[in-house]
Amino acid sequence: MPHRIEDLKPCIATVQVDNERVRVTRYTFLPGTDTGWHTHGHDYVVVPTRAGTLTIIERDGSTREVAYVPSESYARTLGAEHDVANLSDDTVEFVEIELK
Amino acid sequence: MPHRIEDLKPCIATVQVDNERVRVTRYTFLPGTDTGWHTHGHDYVVVPTRAGTLTIIERDGSTREVAYVPSESYARTLGAEHDVANLSDDTVEFVEIELK
């Protein structure tokens, strides 16, 4: 089972659009929450909407911190596998647009 | 020529991603700026990142005000034709994801 940091609660995922082209989900990370381990089944775009730092946990257990700056968007391709955790004291949020 | 509000300067459009699947553009509307008249050539998703009210000017000159709430995203289909203007005193911003 890929690494995951214990004692974290699930972040809040709110699906805002789900049509034949995209699924748009807002992820709200209260302190001490994470997505849980997941593999991206689609190419996707991330648009940060609340500033803060999240920790990405890779398959091999290594971690890296990523600063999310509102409106500083990025795109990634399908197949990415990780857990995304909020180990900070701030609520962090982004909107993910999955390209079906 | 469709109606448009005079004396507005162009908003700031920053292309953040442009690949075979999407074009991701951040639109920053300083007070007194607009997109200018445009027709959407692609289905698109809008993710507001800075709160405020923008005015949509339709082809027939009618206008409607839309409140943009950070992370409250929406999707629209190609063919939409309008001008988007910031007639308020606040800077308003959103990220637009065009689906190629």
N, CA and C atoms of all chains as a GROMACS GRO file, in nm:
protein
  600
    1MET      N    1   0.089  -0.117   0.000
    1MET     CA    2   0.000   0.000   0.000
    1MET      C    3   0.093   0.123   0.000
    2PRO      N    4   0.077   0.215  -0.098
    2PRO     CA    5   0.163   0.333  -0.103
    2PRO      C    6   0.155   0.415   0.026
    3HIS      N    7   0.261   0.485   0.055
    3HIS     CA    8   0.269   0.562   0.180
    3HIS      C    9   0.155   0.663   0.189
    4ARG      N   10   0.117   0.686   0.310
    4ARG     CA   11   0.018   0.790   0.336
    4ARG      C   12   0.038   0.835   0.479
    5ILE      N   13   0.023   0.959   0.508
    5ILE     CA   14   0.046   1.009   0.643
    5ILE      C   15  -0.076   0.976   0.727
    6GLU      N   16  -0.053   0.913   0.842
    6GLU     CA   17  -0.166   0.869   0.927
    6GLU      C   18  -0.240   0.987   0.988
    7ASP      N   19  -0.355   0.959   1.048
    7ASP     CA   20  -0.433   1.054   1.130
    7ASP      C   21  -0.480   1.175   1.052
    8LEU      N   22  -0.490   1.166   0.920
    8LEU     CA   23  -0.546   1.278   0.845
    8LEU      C   24  -0.691   1.248   0.810
    9LYS      N   25  -0.772   1.351   0.809
    9LYS     CA   26  -0.912   1.334   0.768
    9LYS      C   27  -0.926   1.370   0.621
   10PRO      N   28  -1.031   1.324   0.554
   10PRO     CA   29  -1.048   1.357   0.412
   10PRO      C   30  -1.070   1.507   0.391
   11CYS      N   31  -1.013   1.562   0.286
   11CYS     CA   32  -1.043   1.702   0.249
   11CYS      C   33  -1.186   1.705   0.195
   12ILE      N   34  -1.236   1.828   0.169
   12ILE     CA   35  -1.374   1.844   0.120
   12ILE      C   36  -1.369   1.857  -0.032
   13ALA      N   37  -1.431   1.761  -0.101
   13ALA     CA   38  -1.433   1.765  -0.248
   13ALA      C   39  -1.576   1.797  -0.293
   14THR      N   40  -1.590   1.906  -0.367
   14THR     CA   41  -1.723   1.949  -0.413
   14THR      C   42  -1.724   1.950  -0.566
   15VAL      N   43  -1.801   1.860  -0.627
   15VAL     CA   44  -1.809   1.858  -0.774
   15VAL      C   45  -1.900   1.972  -0.818
   16GLN      N   46  -1.846   2.061  -0.902
   16GLN     CA   47  -1.921   2.179  -0.944
   16GLN      C   48  -1.977   2.163  -1.085
   17VAL      N   49  -1.907   2.091  -1.169
   17VAL     CA   50  -1.952   2.065  -1.307
   17VAL      C   51  -1.912   1.922  -1.340
   18ASP      N   52  -2.003   1.849  -1.405
   18ASP     CA   53  -1.965   1.714  -1.451
   18ASP      C   54  -2.042   1.689  -1.579
   19ASN      N   55  -1.979   1.715  -1.693
   19ASN     CA   56  -2.049   1.696  -1.820
   19ASN      C   57  -1.964   1.607  -1.911
   20GLU      N   58  -1.998   1.601  -2.038
   20GLU     CA   59  -1.928   1.504  -2.125
   20GLU      C   60  -1.783   1.546  -2.148
   21ARG      N   61  -1.746   1.672  -2.119
   21ARG     CA   62  -1.611   1.718  -2.147
   21ARG      C   63  -1.522   1.730  -2.023
   22VAL      N   64  -1.581   1.776  -1.913
   22VAL     CA   65  -1.498   1.801  -1.794
   22VAL      C   66  -1.570   1.758  -1.666
   23ARG      N   67  -1.488   1.736  -1.563
   23ARG     CA   68  -1.539   1.730  -1.426
   23ARG      C   69  -1.461   1.838  -1.349
   24VAL      N   70  -1.534   1.928  -1.288
   24VAL     CA   71  -1.473   2.040  -1.215
   24VAL      C   72  -1.501   2.017  -1.067
   25THR      N   73  -1.395   2.004  -0.989
   25THR     CA   74  -1.410   1.974  -0.847
   25THR      C   75  -1.331   2.074  -0.765
   26ARG      N   76  -1.396   2.130  -0.664
   26ARG     CA   77  -1.324   2.218  -0.570
   26ARG      C   78  -1.275   2.133  -0.454
   27TYR      N   79  -1.146   2.146  -0.424
   27TYR     CA   80  -1.088   2.075  -0.310
   27TYR      C   81  -1.053   2.177  -0.202
   28THR      N   82  -1.118   2.162  -0.087
   28THR     CA   83  -1.092   2.250   0.027
   28THR      C   84  -1.018   2.169   0.133
   29PHE      N   85  -0.894   2.211   0.160
   29PHE     CA   86  -0.809   2.137   0.255
   29PHE      C   87  -0.806   2.211   0.388
   30LEU      N   88  -0.889   2.169   0.481
   30LEU     CA   89  -0.876   2.222   0.616
   30LEU      C   90  -0.744   2.167   0.672
   31PRO      N   91  -0.688   2.234   0.772
   31PRO     CA   92  -0.564   2.179   0.831
   31PRO      C   93  -0.585   2.033   0.875
   32GLY      N   94  -0.487   1.946   0.844
   32GLY     CA   95  -0.495   1.807   0.887
   32GLY      C   96  -0.583   1.720   0.799
   33THR      N   97  -0.600   1.762   0.674
   33THR     CA   98  -0.682   1.680   0.583
   33THR      C   99  -0.600   1.648   0.458
   34ASP      N  100  -0.644   1.545   0.385
   34ASP     CA  101  -0.576   1.510   0.260
   34ASP      C  102  -0.672   1.448   0.160
   35THR      N  103  -0.624   1.429   0.038
   35THR     CA  104  -0.708   1.368  -0.064
   35THR      C  105  -0.715   1.217  -0.044
   36GLY      N  106  -0.610   1.162   0.019
   36GLY     CA  107  -0.596   1.016   0.017
   36GLY      C  108  -0.522   0.980  -0.111
   37TRP      N  109  -0.468   0.861  -0.113
   37TRP     CA  110  -0.389   0.817  -0.228
   37TRP      C  111  -0.477   0.808  -0.351
   38HIS      N  112  -0.428   0.863  -0.464
   38HIS     CA  113  -0.511   0.854  -0.586
   38HIS      C  114  -0.425   0.861  -0.712
   39THR      N  115  -0.478   0.807  -0.817
   39THR     CA  116  -0.414   0.813  -0.949
   39THR      C  117  -0.504   0.894  -1.041
   40HIS      N  118  -0.446   0.990  -1.112
   40HIS     CA  119  -0.527   1.073  -1.202
   40HIS      C  120  -0.559   0.996  -1.331
   41GLY      N  121  -0.690   0.982  -1.355
   41GLY     CA  122  -0.736   0.907  -1.473
   41GLY      C  123  -0.754   0.996  -1.595
   42HIS      N  124  -0.732   1.128  -1.576
   42HIS     CA  125  -0.747   1.223  -1.688
   42HIS      C  126  -0.635   1.328  -1.679
   43ASP      N  127  -0.603   1.388  -1.794
   43ASP     CA  128  -0.523   1.511  -1.788
   43ASP      C  129  -0.605   1.611  -1.705
   44TYR      N  130  -0.536   1.704  -1.641
   44TYR     CA  131  -0.610   1.796  -1.555
   44TYR      C  132  -0.539   1.931  -1.541
   45VAL      N  133  -0.619   2.029  -1.501
   45VAL     CA  134  -0.568   2.164  -1.474
   45VAL      C  135  -0.604   2.195  -1.329
   46VAL      N  136  -0.512   2.263  -1.260
   46VAL     CA  137  -0.539   2.305  -1.122
   46VAL      C  138  -0.534   2.457  -1.115
   47VAL      N  139  -0.638   2.515  -1.056
   47VAL     CA  140  -0.643   2.660  -1.035
   47VAL      C  141  -0.651   2.684  -0.884
   48PRO      N  142  -0.542   2.727  -0.821
   48PRO     CA  143  -0.547   2.757  -0.678
   48PRO      C  144  -0.642   2.876  -0.651
   49THR      N  145  -0.720   2.867  -0.544
   49THR     CA  146  -0.810   2.977  -0.511
   49THR      C  147  -0.791   3.028  -0.368
   50ARG      N  148  -0.723   2.952  -0.282
   50ARG     CA  149  -0.688   3.001  -0.148
   50ARG      C  150  -0.544   2.962  -0.121
   51ALA      N  151  -0.466   3.065  -0.085
   51ALA     CA  152  -0.320   3.047  -0.075
   51ALA      C  153  -0.281   2.956   0.040
   52GLY      N  154  -0.169   2.886   0.019
   52GLY     CA  155  -0.112   2.806   0.127
   52GLY      C  156  -0.018   2.700   0.072
   53THR      N  157   0.034   2.617   0.162
   53THR     CA  158   0.130   2.514   0.124
   53THR      C  159   0.072   2.376   0.150
   54LEU      N  160   0.080   2.292   0.047
   54LEU     CA  161   0.034   2.154   0.061
   54LEU      C  162   0.155   2.061   0.044
   55THR      N  163   0.145   1.942   0.101
   55THR     CA  164   0.251   1.844   0.092
   55THR      C  165   0.208   1.732  -0.002
   56ILE      N  166   0.292   1.705  -0.103
   56ILE     CA  167   0.265   1.597  -0.197
   56ILE      C  168   0.344   1.475  -0.151
   57ILE      N  169   0.275   1.362  -0.135
   57ILE     CA  170   0.342   1.238  -0.094
   57ILE      C  171   0.348   1.148  -0.217
   58GLU      N  172   0.468   1.111  -0.255
   58GLU     CA  173   0.488   1.028  -0.374
   58GLU      C  174   0.480   0.880  -0.338
   59ARG      N  175   0.479   0.798  -0.442
   59ARG     CA  176   0.465   0.653  -0.425
   59ARG      C  177   0.575   0.596  -0.335
   60ASP      N  178   0.696   0.653  -0.350
   60ASP     CA  179   0.808   0.597  -0.273
   60ASP      C  180   0.813   0.653  -0.130
   61GLY      N  181   0.711   0.733  -0.094
   61GLY     CA  182   0.706   0.786   0.042
   61GLY      C  183   0.773   0.922   0.055
   62SER      N  184   0.846   0.962  -0.051
   62SER     CA  185   0.911   1.095  -0.044
   62SER      C  186   0.803   1.203  -0.047
   63THR      N  187   0.835   1.317   0.008
   63THR     CA  188   0.738   1.426   0.012
   63THR      C  189   0.801   1.554  -0.042
   64ARG      N  190   0.717   1.644  -0.091
   64ARG     CA  191   0.765   1.777  -0.131
   64ARG      C  192   0.653   1.876  -0.103
   65GLU      N  193   0.691   1.994  -0.065
   65GLU     CA  194   0.594   2.098  -0.034
   65GLU      C  195   0.571   2.187  -0.155
   66VAL      N  196   0.449   2.218  -0.181
   66VAL     CA  197   0.414   2.302  -0.296
   66VAL      C  198   0.334   2.423  -0.246
   67ALA      N  199   0.378   2.541  -0.286
   67ALA     CA  200   0.306   2.664  -0.250
   67ALA      C  201   0.197   2.689  -0.354
   68TYR      N  202   0.075   2.706  -0.308
   68TYR     CA  203  -0.037   2.734  -0.399
   68TYR      C  204  -0.069   2.882  -0.390
   69VAL      N  205  -0.058   2.949  -0.506
   69VAL     CA  206  -0.083   3.093  -0.514
   69VAL      C  207  -0.210   3.116  -0.596
   70PRO      N  208  -0.311   3.178  -0.538
   70PRO     CA  209  -0.437   3.198  -0.611
   70PRO      C  210  -0.414   3.248  -0.754
   71SER      N  211  -0.482   3.182  -0.847
   71SER     CA  212  -0.482   3.211  -0.991
   71SER      C  213  -0.354   3.168  -1.063
   72GLU      N  214  -0.256   3.114  -0.994
   72GLU     CA  215  -0.136   3.062  -1.061
   72GLU      C  216  -0.164   2.916  -1.099
   73SER      N  217  -0.219   2.897  -1.219
   73SER     CA  218  -0.269   2.765  -1.260
   73SER      C  219  -0.158   2.679  -1.321
   74TYR      N  220  -0.184   2.550  -1.329
   74TYR     CA  221  -0.090   2.460  -1.397
   74TYR      C  222  -0.167   2.341  -1.454
   75ALA      N  223  -0.105   2.269  -1.545
   75ALA     CA  224  -0.167   2.152  -1.608
   75ALA      C  225  -0.077   2.030  -1.586
   76ARG      N  226  -0.141   1.914  -1.575
   76ARG     CA  227  -0.066   1.790  -1.558
   76ARG      C  228  -0.133   1.682  -1.643
   77THR      N  229  -0.059   1.573  -1.671
   77THR     CA  230  -0.116   1.467  -1.753
   77THR      C  231  -0.164   1.350  -1.667
   78LEU      N  232  -0.250   1.268  -1.727
   78LEU     CA  233  -0.306   1.156  -1.653
   78LEU      C  234  -0.194   1.062  -1.610
   79GLY      N  235  -0.225   0.982  -1.506
   79GLY     CA  236  -0.129   0.884  -1.457
   79GLY      C  237  -0.056   0.927  -1.330
   80ALA      N  238  -0.060   1.058  -1.302
   80ALA     CA  239   0.005   1.106  -1.179
   80ALA      C  240  -0.057   1.031  -1.060
   81GLU      N  241   0.028   0.986  -0.967
   81GLU     CA  242  -0.015   0.908  -0.850
   81GLU      C  243   0.044   0.971  -0.725
   82HIS      N  244  -0.037   1.012  -0.632
   82HIS     CA  245   0.014   1.075  -0.509
   82HIS      C  246  -0.098   1.091  -0.408
   83ASP      N  247  -0.059   1.142  -0.294
   83ASP     CA  248  -0.153   1.189  -0.192
   83ASP      C  249  -0.121   1.337  -0.177
   84VAL      N  250  -0.221   1.417  -0.150
   84VAL     CA  251  -0.202   1.560  -0.130
   84VAL      C  252  -0.255   1.593   0.009
   85ALA      N  253  -0.168   1.644   0.096
   85ALA     CA  254  -0.206   1.665   0.235
   85ALA      C  255  -0.181   1.809   0.279
   86ASN      N  256  -0.267   1.856   0.370
   86ASN     CA  257  -0.248   1.988   0.428
   86ASN      C  258  -0.193   1.970   0.569
   87LEU      N  259  -0.063   1.985   0.583
   87LEU     CA  260   0.003   1.970   0.713
   87LEU      C  261   0.027   2.106   0.776
   88SER      N  262  -0.033   2.211   0.716
   88SER     CA  263  -0.014   2.348   0.768
   88SER      C  264  -0.132   2.384   0.857
   89ASP      N  265  -0.133   2.510   0.904
   89ASP     CA  266  -0.241   2.558   0.990
   89ASP      C  267  -0.343   2.642   0.915
   90ASP      N  268  -0.323   2.652   0.781
   90ASP     CA  269  -0.413   2.736   0.701
   90ASP      C  270  -0.504   2.650   0.615
   91THR      N  271  -0.622   2.698   0.587
   91THR     CA  272  -0.708   2.629   0.490
   91THR      C  273  -0.657   2.664   0.350
   92VAL      N  274  -0.638   2.562   0.270
   92VAL     CA  275  -0.587   2.580   0.133
   92VAL      C  276  -0.692   2.523   0.038
   93GLU      N  277  -0.701   2.584  -0.078
   93GLU     CA  278  -0.809   2.540  -0.170
   93GLU      C  279  -0.764   2.555  -0.314
   94PHE      N  280  -0.809   2.459  -0.396
   94PHE     CA  281  -0.791   2.476  -0.540
   94PHE      C  282  -0.909   2.412  -0.612
   95VAL      N  283  -0.923   2.450  -0.739
   95VAL     CA  284  -1.025   2.388  -0.825
   95VAL      C  285  -0.951   2.306  -0.928
   96GLU      N  286  -0.994   2.181  -0.944
   96GLU     CA  287  -0.931   2.091  -1.041
   96GLU      C  288  -1.027   2.069  -1.156
   97ILE      N  289  -0.978   2.084  -1.278
   97ILE     CA  290  -1.059   2.062  -1.397
   97ILE      C  291  -1.004   1.938  -1.467
   98GLU      N  292  -1.078   1.827  -1.463
   98GLU     CA  293  -1.035   1.705  -1.529
   98GLU      C  294  -1.087   1.705  -1.672
   99LEU      N  295  -1.001   1.674  -1.768
   99LEU     CA  296  -1.035   1.680  -1.911
   99LEU      C  297  -1.070   1.539  -1.957
  100LYS      N  298  -1.196   1.512  -1.976
  100LYS     CA  299  -1.240   1.377  -2.013
  100LYS      C  300  -1.198   1.342  -2.156
  101MET      N  301  -2.223   4.729  -3.549
  101MET     CA  302  -2.122   4.690  -3.454
  101MET      C  303  -2.194   4.672  -3.318
  102PRO      N  304  -2.179   4.555  -3.251
  102PRO     CA  305  -2.249   4.533  -3.121
  102PRO      C  306  -2.214   4.642  -3.020
  103HIS      N  307  -2.302   4.664  -2.929
  103HIS     CA  308  -2.280   4.768  -2.828
  103HIS      C  309  -2.156   4.736  -2.745
  104ARG      N  310  -2.094   4.845  -2.699
  104ARG     CA  311  -1.979   4.828  -2.610
  104ARG      C  312  -1.966   4.954  -2.529
  105ILE      N  313  -1.919   4.945  -2.408
  105ILE     CA  314  -1.912   5.065  -2.324
  105ILE      C  315  -1.782   5.139  -2.357
  106GLU      N  316  -1.794   5.270  -2.385
  106GLU     CA  317  -1.675   5.348  -2.426
  106GLU      C  318  -1.579   5.369  -2.311
  107ASP      N  319  -1.461   5.424  -2.341
  107ASP     CA  320  -1.360   5.468  -2.242
  107ASP      C  321  -1.311   5.358  -2.150
  108LEU      N  322  -1.322   5.234  -2.190
  108LEU     CA  323  -1.265   5.128  -2.106
  108LEU      C  324  -1.130   5.085  -2.163
  109LYS      N  325  -1.039   5.052  -2.075
  109LYS     CA  326  -0.910   5.002  -2.122
  109LYS      C  327  -0.914   4.848  -2.122
  110PRO      N  328  -0.824   4.784  -2.195
  110PRO     CA  329  -0.824   4.636  -2.198
  110PRO      C  330  -0.788   4.576  -2.062
  111CYS      N  331  -0.854   4.469  -2.022
  111CYS     CA  332  -0.813   4.396  -1.901
  111CYS      C  333  -0.680   4.326  -1.930
  112ILE      N  334  -0.620   4.267  -1.826
  112ILE     CA  335  -0.490   4.201  -1.841
  112ILE      C  336  -0.515   4.051  -1.861
  113ALA      N  337  -0.475   4.000  -1.977
  113ALA     CA  338  -0.493   3.857  -2.007
  113ALA      C  339  -0.357   3.790  -2.007
  114THR      N  340  -0.340   3.690  -1.920
  114THR     CA  341  -0.212   3.621  -1.908
  114THR      C  342  -0.233   3.474  -1.940
  115VAL      N  343  -0.176   3.428  -2.052
  115VAL     CA  344  -0.189   3.285  -2.088
  115VAL      C  345  -0.092   3.205  -2.000
  116GLN      N  346  -0.150   3.109  -1.928
  116GLN     CA  347  -0.068   3.032  -1.833
  116GLN      C  348  -0.034   2.893  -1.888
  117VAL      N  349  -0.123   2.838  -1.967
  117VAL     CA  350  -0.102   2.706  -2.029
  117VAL      C  351  -0.162   2.712  -2.168
  118ASP      N  352  -0.089   2.658  -2.267
  118ASP     CA  353  -0.147   2.650  -2.401
  118ASP      C  354  -0.093   2.523  -2.464
  119ASN      N  355  -0.170   2.414  -2.457
  119ASN     CA  356  -0.121   2.287  -2.514
  119ASN      C  357  -0.229   2.230  -2.606
  120GLU      N  358  -0.214   2.106  -2.647
  120GLU     CA  359  -0.307   2.053  -2.748
  120GLU      C  360  -0.448   2.037  -2.692
  121ARG      N  361  -0.465   2.039  -2.557
  121ARG     CA  362  -0.596   2.015  -2.501
  121ARG      C  363  -0.665   2.142  -2.448
  122VAL      N  364  -0.586   2.232  -2.390
  122VAL     CA  365  -0.647   2.350  -2.327
  122VAL      C  366  -0.564   2.475  -2.351
  123ARG      N  367  -0.630   2.589  -2.337
  123ARG     CA  368  -0.562   2.717  -2.319
  123ARG      C  369  -0.615   2.774  -2.187
  124VAL      N  370  -0.525   2.803  -2.096
  124VAL     CA  371  -0.562   2.854  -1.964
  124VAL      C  372  -0.514   2.999  -1.956
  125THR      N  373  -0.612   3.089  -1.936
  125THR     CA  374  -0.580   3.232  -1.936
  125THR      C  375  -0.635   3.296  -1.810
  126ARG      N  376  -0.550   3.373  -1.742
  126ARG     CA  377  -0.597   3.450  -1.627
  126ARG      C  378  -0.638   3.588  -1.677
  127TYR      N  379  -0.758   3.630  -1.639
  127TYR     CA  380  -0.808   3.763  -1.673
  127TYR      C  381  -0.814   3.846  -1.545
  128THR      N  382  -0.736   3.953  -1.544
  128THR     CA  383  -0.735   4.045  -1.430
  128THR      C  384  -0.802   4.174  -1.474
  129PHE      N  385  -0.915   4.205  -1.410
  129PHE     CA  386  -0.993   4.324  -1.448
  129PHE      C  387  -0.969   4.434  -1.345
  130LEU      N  388  -0.879   4.525  -1.377
  130LEU     CA  389  -0.866   4.645  -1.294
  130LEU      C  390  -0.993   4.727  -1.316
  131PRO      N  391  -1.029   4.813  -1.221
  131PRO     CA  392  -1.148   4.897  -1.243
  131PRO      C  393  -1.138   4.971  -1.377
  132GLY      N  394  -1.249   4.974  -1.453
  132GLY     CA  395  -1.251   5.048  -1.580
  132GLY      C  396  -1.187   4.975  -1.695
  133THR      N  397  -1.181   4.842  -1.685
  133THR     CA  398  -1.124   4.765  -1.797
  133THR      C  399  -1.224   4.660  -1.844
  134ASP      N  400  -1.204   4.611  -1.964
  134ASP     CA  401  -1.293   4.506  -2.016
  134ASP      C  402  -1.219   4.414  -2.110
  135THR      N  403  -1.287   4.306  -2.152
  135THR     CA  404  -1.225   4.211  -2.244
  135THR      C  405  -1.231   4.264  -2.387
  136GLY      N  406  -1.331   4.351  -2.411
  136GLY     CA  407  -1.362   4.386  -2.550
  136GLY      C  408  -1.458   4.280  -2.604
  137TRP      N  409  -1.525   4.313  -2.710
  137TRP     CA  410  -1.624   4.222  -2.766
  137TRP      C  411  -1.556   4.094  -2.815
  138HIS      N  412  -1.613   3.977  -2.782
  138HIS     CA  413  -1.550   3.853  -2.829
  138HIS      C  414  -1.652   3.739  -2.838
  139THR      N  415  -1.622   3.645  -2.922
  139THR     CA  416  -1.702   3.524  -2.936
  139THR      C  417  -1.617   3.407  -2.890
  140HIS      N  418  -1.674   3.320  -2.806
  140HIS     CA  419  -1.598   3.206  -2.758
  140HIS      C  420  -1.593   3.096  -2.865
  141GLY      N  421  -1.470   3.062  -2.903
  141GLY     CA  422  -1.451   2.961  -3.007
  141GLY      C  423  -1.442   2.820  -2.951
  142HIS      N  424  -1.445   2.809  -2.818
  142HIS     CA  425  -1.435   2.677  -2.752
  142HIS      C  426  -1.531   2.673  -2.633
  143ASP      N  427  -1.574   2.552  -2.596
  143ASP     CA  428  -1.637   2.536  -2.465
  143ASP      C  429  -1.534   2.583  -2.362
  144TYR      N  430  -1.583   2.631  -2.248
  144TYR     CA  431  -1.486   2.683  -2.152
  144TYR      C  432  -1.538   2.672  -2.008
  145VAL      N  433  -1.445   2.678  -1.916
  145VAL     CA  434  -1.474   2.677  -1.772
  145VAL      C  435  -1.414   2.804  -1.715
  146VAL      N  436  -1.487   2.866  -1.622
  146VAL     CA  437  -1.436   2.987  -1.554
  146VAL      C  438  -1.424   2.957  -1.405
  147VAL      N  439  -1.306   2.988  -1.351
  147VAL     CA  440  -1.283   2.973  -1.207
  147VAL      C  441  -1.250   3.112  -1.151
  148PRO      N  442  -1.343   3.174  -1.080
  148PRO     CA  443  -1.314   3.304  -1.020
  148PRO      C  444  -1.205   3.293  -0.913
  149THR      N  445  -1.114   3.389  -0.910
  149THR     CA  446  -1.008   3.385  -0.810
  149THR      C  447  -1.001   3.512  -0.725
  150ARG      N  448  -1.064   3.619  -0.770
  150ARG     CA  449  -1.073   3.741  -0.688
  150ARG      C  450  -1.216   3.794  -0.698
  151ALA      N  451  -1.277   3.812  -0.580
  151ALA     CA  452  -1.420   3.841  -0.573
  151ALA      C  453  -1.453   3.980  -0.629
  152GLY      N  454  -1.574   3.988  -0.685
  152GLY     CA  455  -1.624   4.119  -0.730
  152GLY      C  456  -1.735   4.101  -0.830
  153THR      N  457  -1.783   4.215  -0.882
  153THR     CA  458  -1.893   4.214  -0.977
  153THR      C  459  -1.848   4.264  -1.113
  154LEU      N  460  -1.880   4.187  -1.217
  154LEU     CA  461  -1.849   4.229  -1.353
  154LEU      C  462  -1.980   4.248  -1.429
  155THR      N  463  -1.975   4.330  -1.532
  155THR     CA  464  -2.093   4.357  -1.614
  155THR      C  465  -2.076   4.287  -1.748
  156ILE      N  466  -2.176   4.207  -1.785
  156ILE     CA  467  -2.175   4.139  -1.914
  156ILE      C  468  -2.260   4.222  -2.010
  157ILE      N  469  -2.202   4.258  -2.124
  157ILE     CA  470  -2.276   4.334  -2.225
  157ILE      C  471  -2.310   4.238  -2.340
  158GLU      N  472  -2.438   4.225  -2.367
  158GLU     CA  473  -2.483   4.132  -2.471
  158GLU      C  474  -2.487   4.200  -2.608
  159ARG      N  475  -2.509   4.120  -2.711
  159ARG     CA  476  -2.508   4.172  -2.849
  159ARG      C  477  -2.609   4.284  -2.866
  160ASP      N  478  -2.725   4.270  -2.798
  160ASP     CA  479  -2.830   4.373  -2.818
  160ASP      C  480  -2.808   4.496  -2.729
  161GLY      N  481  -2.695   4.499  -2.658
  161GLY     CA  482  -2.665   4.616  -2.576
  161GLY      C  483  -2.716   4.603  -2.434
  162SER      N  484  -2.798   4.499  -2.409
  162SER     CA  485  -2.846   4.481  -2.272
  162SER      C  486  -2.728   4.440  -2.183
  163THR      N  487  -2.740   4.470  -2.056
  163THR     CA  488  -2.630   4.436  -1.964
  163THR      C  489  -2.684   4.361  -1.844
  164ARG      N  490  -2.600   4.281  -1.781
  164ARG     CA  491  -2.638   4.216  -1.655
  164ARG      C  492  -2.512   4.207  -1.569
  165GLU      N  493  -2.532   4.220  -1.439
  165GLU     CA  494  -2.420   4.214  -1.347
  165GLU      C  495  -2.406   4.073  -1.291
  166VAL      N  496  -2.284   4.026  -1.285
  166VAL     CA  497  -2.258   3.891  -1.235
  166VAL      C  498  -2.158   3.900  -1.118
  167ALA      N  499  -2.194   3.840  -1.007
  167ALA     CA  500  -2.104   3.838  -0.892
  167ALA      C  501  -2.009   3.719  -0.908
  168TYR      N  502  -1.881   3.745  -0.898
  168TYR     CA  503  -1.780   3.638  -0.907
  168TYR      C  504  -1.730   3.606  -0.767
  169VAL      N  505  -1.750   3.481  -0.727
  169VAL     CA  506  -1.711   3.436  -0.593
  169VAL      C  507  -1.594   3.337  -0.609
  170PRO      N  508  -1.480   3.366  -0.549
  170PRO     CA  509  -1.364   3.277  -0.565
  170PRO      C  510  -1.402   3.130  -0.545
  171SER      N  511  -1.356   3.048  -0.640
  171SER     CA  512  -1.372   2.901  -0.644
  171SER      C  513  -1.512   2.856  -0.683
  172GLU      N  514  -1.606   2.948  -0.706
  172GLU     CA  515  -1.739   2.909  -0.753
  172GLU      C  516  -1.735   2.904  -0.906
  173SER      N  517  -1.698   2.787  -0.959
  173SER     CA  518  -1.670   2.773  -1.103
  173SER      C  519  -1.798   2.748  -1.182
  174TYR      N  520  -1.788   2.768  -1.313
  174TYR     CA  521  -1.900   2.734  -1.402
  174TYR      C  522  -1.846   2.701  -1.541
  175ALA      N  523  -1.928   2.634  -1.621
  175ALA     CA  524  -1.890   2.596  -1.757
  175ALA      C  525  -1.989   2.655  -1.856
  176ARG      N  526  -1.938   2.689  -1.975
  176ARG     CA  527  -2.023   2.743  -2.080
  176ARG      C  528  -1.982   2.678  -2.212
  177THR      N  529  -2.070   2.687  -2.313
  177THR     CA  530  -2.037   2.627  -2.442
  177THR      C  531  -1.991   2.733  -2.542
  178LEU      N  532  -1.925   2.685  -2.648
  178LEU     CA  533  -1.873   2.778  -2.748
  178LEU      C  534  -1.988   2.856  -2.812
  179GLY      N  535  -1.950   2.969  -2.869
  179GLY     CA  536  -2.049   3.051  -2.939
  179GLY      C  537  -2.096   3.171  -2.859
  180ALA      N  538  -2.076   3.167  -2.726
  180ALA     CA  539  -2.115   3.282  -2.644
  180ALA      C  540  -2.045   3.406  -2.699
  181GLU      N  541  -2.121   3.517  -2.709
  181GLU     CA  542  -2.071   3.644  -2.765
  181GLU      C  543  -2.102   3.755  -2.668
  182HIS      N  544  -2.004   3.828  -2.621
  182HIS     CA  545  -2.031   3.935  -2.525
  182HIS      C  546  -1.904   4.018  -2.502
  183ASP      N  547  -1.921   4.121  -2.421
  183ASP     CA  548  -1.808   4.196  -2.366
  183ASP      C  549  -1.821   4.179  -2.216
  184VAL      N  550  -1.711   4.174  -2.147
  184VAL     CA  551  -1.711   4.160  -2.001
  184VAL      C  552  -1.635   4.279  -1.946
  185ALA      N  553  -1.704   4.361  -1.866
  185ALA     CA  554  -1.644   4.488  -1.820
  185ALA      C  555  -1.645   4.497  -1.669
  186ASN      N  556  -1.544   4.565  -1.616
  186ASN     CA  557  -1.539   4.591  -1.472
  186ASN      C  558  -1.574   4.738  -1.450
  187LEU      N  559  -1.699   4.762  -1.414
  187LEU     CA  560  -1.745   4.898  -1.390
  187LEU      C  561  -1.744   4.929  -1.241
  188SER      N  562  -1.683   4.839  -1.162
  188SER     CA  563  -1.679   4.858  -1.015
  188SER      C  564  -1.546   4.923  -0.977
  189ASP      N  565  -1.524   4.938  -0.846
  189ASP     CA  566  -1.400   4.998  -0.796
  189ASP      C  567  -1.301   4.892  -0.746
  190ASP      N  568  -1.339   4.763  -0.764
  190ASP     CA  569  -1.253   4.655  -0.713
  190ASP      C  570  -1.186   4.583  -0.829
  191THR      N  571  -1.068   4.531  -0.806
  191THR     CA  572  -1.005   4.444  -0.906
  191THR      C  573  -1.071   4.306  -0.896
  192VAL      N  574  -1.113   4.256  -1.009
  192VAL     CA  575  -1.181   4.126  -1.015
  192VAL      C  576  -1.097   4.036  -1.106
  193GLU      N  577  -1.097   3.907  -1.074
  193GLU     CA  578  -1.010   3.818  -1.154
  193GLU      C  579  -1.073   3.680  -1.165
  194PHE      N  580  -1.052   3.620  -1.282
  194PHE     CA  581  -1.087   3.478  -1.295
  194PHE      C  582  -0.987   3.411  -1.390
  195VAL      N  583  -0.988   3.278  -1.385
  195VAL     CA  584  -0.907   3.198  -1.477
  195VAL      C  585  -1.004   3.126  -1.570
  196GLU      N  586  -0.977   3.136  -1.698
  196GLU     CA  587  -1.063   3.072  -1.798
  196GLU      C  588  -0.987   2.956  -1.860
  197ILE      N  589  -1.051   2.839  -1.865
  197ILE     CA  590  -0.992   2.720  -1.924
  197ILE      C  591  -1.071   2.689  -2.051
  198GLU      N  592  -1.008   2.711  -2.168
  198GLU     CA  593  -1.076   2.682  -2.295
  198GLU      C  594  -1.044   2.538  -2.335
  199LEU      N  595  -1.147   2.463  -2.373
  199LEU     CA  596  -1.132   2.320  -2.404
  199LEU      C  597  -1.120   2.305  -2.555
  200LYS      N  598  -1.002   2.278  -2.603
  200LYS     CA  599  -0.980   2.270  -2.748
  200LYS      C  600  -1.044   2.146  -2.809
   0.00000   0.00000   0.00000
